[in-house]
Amino acid sequence: MGTQQPKDSCCKMIMKFLFSHIGLCAMVILYCVAGGFIFEHLEKNNEEQICYESRSEYQPMENKTIESTLKIFYDLGGAITTKSSR
């Protein structure tokens, strides 16, 4: 029964540390980090799908903007000039 005493004191020290302020802060930080990783893992496919869907809306507008910019550029003779007031 002499071995029971050190085992109890070891458990007591571990529990004392875990429920101290430092231990509680460490557990909260680990909980937040683990929650972040789990959330990222669960939502990754959904986010990729949303990105692919929004790309189909974005690309036509991008092409229209490029065409408008090129039209303005070519309407000015292919070069952009600035007028200086002297």
N, C-alpha and C positions, 0 to 999 in steps of 0.2 A: 504494500500500500504506500510505500515511500515514493513510487514513481507517479502516483496520481497528483501529488502536489505541484511538481513543475509543469505538468500538462495543463492543469487548471490555471496556473499563473500565466502560462503562455497564451491560452485562450482569452483570459481576462485582459491581457495587454493588447491583444489584437482587437477585441471588441471595444476597448477603451479608445484605441486609436481611430477605429472606424467611425465611432460616434462622437469624436471630438470635432471641433470646428474645421480643422484641416482635413480630416477624413471625410466629413460631409461635403466640403467644397470639392475635394477630389472626386467623390462619387457623382456629384452634380455635373462636373466637367466631363467625366467619362460618359455619363448618361446623354449629355448633349451631343458629344462627338459621335457616339454610337447611333443616336437618333438621326443625325445628319447623314451618316453613311447609309443607313437603312432607307431613309427618304430618297436619297439619290438613286439607290438601286431600284426602288419601286417605281420611281417616276421617270427614269431614263428613257424608256421606250415611248412613253406618252409625249415627252418633250421633243424627241426626234420626229415623231409623227406630226406634231404641230408645226415644227420648222419646215418639214417637207410640204405641208399644205399651204403655209403662208408664202413659200417660195413661188408657188404657182400664181399667187396674186401679185407678188412683187415683180416678177420678171417682165410681164407686159408693160407695167408702168416704167420700168427701167429702160426698156427698148424704146418706148415712146419719148422719154426724156432725151435719150441719146439721139434719136432721129430729129427731134426739135432743135437740139443744140447744133447738130451738123448742118441742118437746113439754114439756121441763122448764120453759121460760119461761112457756108458757101454763098449765101445771098450777099455777104459783104465782100465777096471777091476772093475768098479763100485765105484772107489774111485779116487779122484784127489790127486796126490802126487806132491810134489815139490822137486827138487833136490837141495841140498845145496852143495856149493863148499867149502870143508874143506881141 
